[in-house]
């Protein structure tokens, strides 16, 4: 991301933050319109979920000049989302819903340049989350393998005793 893109995202987010509740409603409405199956991932109060979404985006946007600082948090968020059942393909749907929401929220201020800046921002953060989710999936598979192996220890010990 270029410094100009960072500045554009930070400037335009201020306008979106001013209508954060409406922006969150627009976002989730569009997300579920694009992929109704994603509703299963959300079990709580959607107004609260919207507040969390806007807070997370706010922190990310404020930290764009120092991304290294938030990378560990973004990685944890990616792993957490994988645990909820978010798949890599879902990130494209989220990107579409986000850009649509920004277009609606910003109106004429959502220029081609702003769209590119937000797309770059989203892709940067989503790629970190996706990579972390892959590591989370591997960790889950590895832990499941270990649990299964641990359960077989008595059986293996019994075989060894019979062979001895």
Backbone torsions as a table, in degrees:
resi	resn	phi	psi	omega
1	UNK	NA	138.4	179.0
2	UNK	-85.9	159.2	175.8
3	UNK	-57.0	-35.3	178.7
4	UNK	-65.9	-40.7	177.9
5	UNK	-64.0	-42.1	178.1
6	UNK	-59.4	-46.5	-179.4
7	UNK	-62.2	-40.3	178.9
8	UNK	-63.7	-44.1	179.8
9	UNK	-64.0	-45.3	-178.8
10	UNK	-64.9	-40.5	179.6
11	UNK	-66.0	-47.3	-176.2
12	UNK	-72.6	-27.6	178.4
13	UNK	-65.2	-31.2	177.6
14	UNK	-57.8	-39.4	178.2
15	UNK	-67.9	-39.6	179.6
16	UNK	-70.1	-40.0	179.8
17	UNK	-61.2	-30.3	179.1
18	UNK	-66.7	-22.1	177.4
19	UNK	-121.7	38.7	-170.1
20	UNK	-56.6	-40.9	-178.9
21	UNK	-65.4	-44.4	178.0
22	UNK	-66.1	-39.9	180.0
23	UNK	-62.3	-42.4	179.4
24	UNK	-64.7	-41.5	176.9
25	UNK	-61.3	-45.4	177.9
26	UNK	-59.6	-46.3	-178.0
27	UNK	-58.9	-54.4	-176.4
28	UNK	-67.7	-35.1	175.3
29	UNK	-59.6	-45.8	180.0
30	UNK	-68.8	-40.6	-179.9
31	UNK	-58.1	-47.6	-177.7
32	UNK	-73.3	-25.2	174.4
33	UNK	-69.8	-42.7	179.6
34	UNK	-68.6	-37.6	-179.4
35	UNK	-148.6	89.7	-178.2
36	UNK	-58.3	-24.2	-179.3
37	UNK	-65.7	-17.9	-179.5
38	UNK	-73.1	-15.5	178.3
39	UNK	-57.4	-31.1	-177.7
40	UNK	-62.4	-20.5	-178.0
41	UNK	-79.9	-12.1	-174.0
42	UNK	-116.9	110.6	-175.2
43	UNK	-109.3	-12.7	-174.8
44	UNK	-99.8	-165.5	178.3
45	UNK	-67.9	120.3	-175.6
46	UNK	-70.7	-27.0	175.4
47	UNK	-65.9	-41.7	177.1
48	UNK	-65.7	-41.3	177.2
49	UNK	-59.9	-40.8	178.4
50	UNK	-63.5	-39.8	177.3
51	UNK	-63.4	-41.9	178.6
52	UNK	-63.2	-44.4	179.0
53	UNK	-57.3	-49.2	-177.5
54	UNK	-66.2	-35.3	177.8
55	UNK	-66.1	-43.4	-179.8
56	UNK	-64.7	-45.1	178.2
57	UNK	-62.0	-40.2	179.4
58	UNK	-60.2	-44.1	178.6
59	UNK	-65.1	-43.9	180.0
60	UNK	-61.7	-46.4	-179.1
61	UNK	-63.2	-42.4	179.6
62	UNK	-65.8	-24.0	-176.2
63	UNK	-98.3	6.8	-175.7
64	UNK	-61.2	-26.0	177.7
65	UNK	-78.4	-9.1	-178.4
66	UNK	-144.7	60.4	-175.1
67	UNK	-58.1	-34.3	-178.0
68	UNK	-54.9	-32.2	-177.5
69	UNK	-64.7	-34.9	-175.6
70	UNK	-102.3	-4.5	-177.9
71	UNK	-54.5	-46.8	179.2
72	UNK	-59.1	-37.3	178.4
73	UNK	-68.5	-41.5	178.7
74	UNK	-64.5	-38.4	176.7
75	UNK	-62.9	-44.1	178.1
76	UNK	-62.0	-40.0	178.6
77	UNK	-62.5	-41.3	177.7
78	UNK	-63.6	-43.5	178.3
79	UNK	-64.8	-40.3	179.7
80	UNK	-63.9	-42.8	178.9
81	UNK	-64.4	-36.9	176.3
82	UNK	-61.7	-39.7	178.1
83	UNK	-63.8	-28.4	177.7
84	UNK	-77.4	-17.4	-178.7
85	UNK	109.4	10.5	178.0
86	UNK	-72.1	131.2	179.8
87	UNK	-103.3	160.4	-178.9
88	UNK	-56.2	-40.4	-179.4
89	UNK	-62.6	-26.2	-179.5
90	UNK	-65.1	-26.0	-178.6
91	UNK	-64.4	-33.1	177.5
92	UNK	-67.9	-38.9	178.0
93	UNK	-64.5	-42.5	177.8
94	UNK	-62.1	-41.5	178.7
95	UNK	-60.1	-45.0	179.4
96	UNK	-62.4	-43.4	179.5
97	UNK	-65.4	-39.6	179.7
98	UNK	-64.4	-49.1	-178.8
99	UNK	-63.9	-38.4	177.0
100	UNK	-62.4	-44.6	179.4
101	UNK	-61.6	-44.1	178.6
102	UNK	-62.5	-41.0	178.3
103	UNK	-60.8	-44.7	179.4
104	UNK	-68.2	-41.9	-176.7
105	UNK	-72.6	-34.6	-176.6
106	UNK	-93.6	-19.0	-179.2
107	UNK	58.7	-129.1	-176.7
108	UNK	-66.1	-15.7	177.4
109	UNK	-77.0	-8.5	177.4
110	UNK	-86.5	78.9	-178.4
111	UNK	-83.9	171.5	177.1
112	UNK	-59.5	-38.8	179.9
113	UNK	-65.6	-39.6	177.6
114	UNK	-66.2	-41.9	179.0
115	UNK	-60.1	-44.1	179.1
116	UNK	-63.3	-42.2	-178.8
117	UNK	-63.7	-45.3	178.6
118	UNK	-67.5	-37.4	178.1
119	UNK	-62.0	-44.8	179.2
120	UNK	-63.5	-42.5	178.7
121	UNK	-60.8	-49.8	-178.6
122	UNK	-61.7	-46.6	-178.8
123	UNK	-61.2	-38.2	178.9
124	UNK	-62.3	-49.7	-177.9
125	UNK	-72.0	-40.7	-179.2
126	UNK	-64.6	-36.3	179.9
127	UNK	-64.1	-35.7	176.5
128	UNK	-66.9	-43.1	180.0
129	UNK	-65.2	-42.2	-179.8
130	UNK	-63.5	-45.0	178.9
131	UNK	-61.1	-42.7	178.9
132	UNK	-65.0	-35.8	179.8
133	UNK	-67.6	-34.2	177.3
134	UNK	-65.5	-42.0	177.1
135	UNK	-64.5	-38.3	178.4
136	UNK	-63.2	-43.3	179.0
137	UNK	-62.3	-42.7	178.2
138	UNK	-62.3	-44.6	178.5
139	UNK	-58.1	-42.4	180.0
140	UNK	-63.6	-43.6	178.9
141	UNK	-64.8	-43.0	-179.4
142	UNK	-64.0	-43.5	179.0
143	UNK	-64.6	-37.7	177.5
144	UNK	-64.8	-42.5	177.3
145	UNK	-60.0	-45.5	179.1
146	UNK	-62.1	-40.9	179.8
147	UNK	-63.3	-42.0	178.9
148	UNK	-66.5	-41.3	178.8
149	UNK	-64.0	-41.0	180.0
150	UNK	-62.1	-38.2	179.3
151	UNK	-66.6	-25.4	-177.5
152	UNK	-87.7	-6.6	-178.6
153	UNK	-56.6	-48.5	179.7
154	UNK	-58.1	-38.7	179.3
155	UNK	-64.5	-43.0	179.1
156	UNK	-66.5	-40.8	177.7
157	UNK	-63.2	-38.8	179.8
158	UNK	-64.4	-43.8	178.4
159	UNK	-61.4	-43.6	-179.7
160	UNK	-62.6	-39.7	179.0
161	UNK	-65.9	-36.0	178.4
162	UNK	-69.5	-35.9	-178.8
163	UNK	-75.5	-22.9	-176.1
164	UNK	-79.7	NA	NA
